Amino acid sequence: MLEAAAAGYRLNLPARRVLGNPATAVDPIVAVSSPSVLVESVKLAEDRSGDLVVRLYEARGARTSVTVGLGTPFSSAWRTDLLERELGEQVWGADETIGLELRPFEIATLRVRG
């Protein structure tokens, strides 16, 4: 299953070469600890609050624990539904690691406040 997803991404989003100074390389905005979890989108919240919305999913078809790392400081983060409404679950603070338990093929949405 992961091979099919990787092939689709390679076809639809081919790698681009960017010339420049390696010393000015930019860290990723979002990184995940599990190879079976794919970050599908990173965008600004629809309500124009300036919050960052991260959507990811489990692609292997198995329960997975994943840590989500952010390349920017944040004050809080929490899970939302697909319409970006708060679910009332755990809220992570600035010094906490964002850890998720995902079911097979589960889509998760995080909202991050800077």
C-alpha positions as CSV (number, residue, x, y, z in Angstrom):
1,M,0.0,0.0,0.0
2,L,2.8,2.5,0.9
3,E,4.5,1.8,-2.5
4,A,1.3,2.8,-4.3
5,A,1.1,6.0,-2.3
6,A,4.7,6.8,-2.9
7,A,4.4,6.1,-6.7
8,G,1.3,8.4,-6.8
9,Y,3.2,11.2,-5.1
10,R,6.2,10.8,-7.4
11,L,3.9,11.0,-10.4
12,N,1.8,14.0,-9.3
13,L,4.4,15.9,-7.3
14,P,7.8,15.2,-8.9
15,A,10.9,16.3,-6.9
16,R,12.2,19.7,-7.8
17,R,15.8,20.7,-7.7
18,V,16.5,24.1,-6.2
19,L,19.9,25.6,-6.5
20,G,21.3,27.6,-3.7
21,N,23.6,27.7,-0.7
22,P,23.3,24.5,1.4
23,A,23.9,26.6,4.5
24,T,20.6,28.4,4.0
25,A,18.6,25.1,3.7
26,V,15.1,25.3,5.3
27,D,14.0,22.6,7.8
28,P,10.6,20.9,7.1
29,I,7.5,22.5,8.5
30,V,6.2,19.1,9.6
31,A,7.9,15.8,10.2
32,V,6.5,12.5,11.3
33,S,8.3,9.6,13.1
34,S,6.5,6.7,11.3
35,P,7.0,5.8,7.7
36,S,3.4,4.6,7.5
37,V,2.0,8.1,8.3
38,L,1.9,10.6,5.4
39,V,1.5,14.3,5.8
40,E,-1.2,15.2,3.2
41,S,-1.5,18.9,3.7
42,V,-0.2,21.9,5.6
43,K,-2.2,25.1,5.3
44,L,-3.6,28.1,7.1
45,A,-6.8,27.6,9.0
46,E,-10.0,28.5,7.1
47,D,-11.1,31.1,9.8
48,R,-8.1,33.3,8.9
49,S,-6.8,33.1,12.5
50,G,-3.3,32.4,11.3
51,D,-3.3,29.0,12.9
52,L,-1.6,26.2,11.0
53,V,-3.6,23.1,10.0
54,V,-1.8,19.8,9.4
55,R,-3.7,16.9,7.9
56,L,-2.0,13.4,7.9
57,Y,-3.1,9.8,7.6
58,E,-2.1,6.3,8.3
59,A,-1.4,4.6,4.9
60,R,-0.3,1.1,5.7
61,G,-3.6,-0.2,7.1
62,A,-2.3,-0.9,10.7
63,R,-2.6,0.8,14.1
64,T,0.3,3.2,14.5
65,S,1.9,5.5,17.1
66,V,3.4,8.6,15.6
67,T,5.2,11.7,16.8
68,V,4.6,14.9,14.9
69,G,7.5,17.3,14.9
70,L,7.0,21.0,13.9
71,G,9.8,23.1,12.4
72,T,8.4,26.2,14.0
73,P,7.7,27.2,17.6
74,F,4.1,26.8,18.8
75,S,2.1,27.7,21.9
76,S,-0.5,25.0,21.6
77,A,-1.8,22.3,19.3
78,W,-5.0,20.2,19.3
79,R,-6.9,17.7,17.1
80,T,-9.8,18.9,15.0
81,D,-12.3,17.3,12.7
82,L,-12.1,17.7,8.9
83,L,-13.9,21.0,9.2
84,E,-11.3,22.3,11.6
85,R,-13.6,22.2,14.7
86,E,-12.0,21.3,18.0
87,L,-12.7,17.7,19.1
88,G,-12.2,18.4,22.8
89,E,-9.4,15.9,23.1
90,Q,-5.8,16.4,24.3
91,V,-4.1,19.8,23.9
92,W,-0.4,19.9,23.6
93,G,1.6,22.8,25.0
94,A,4.8,24.5,23.7
95,D,7.2,22.1,25.4
96,E,5.2,18.9,24.8
97,T,5.7,16.2,22.1
98,I,2.7,15.8,19.8
99,G,2.0,12.1,19.9
100,L,-0.9,10.4,18.1
101,E,-2.4,6.9,18.0
102,L,-3.9,6.3,14.6
103,R,-6.2,3.5,13.5
104,P,-5.8,1.8,10.1
105,F,-6.2,4.4,7.4
106,E,-7.3,7.1,9.9
107,I,-7.1,10.7,8.8
108,A,-6.0,13.1,11.6
109,T,-6.1,16.9,11.5
110,L,-4.1,19.0,13.9
111,R,-4.5,22.7,14.5
112,V,-1.3,24.5,15.7
113,R,-1.3,28.0,17.2
114,G,2.0,29.9,17.0
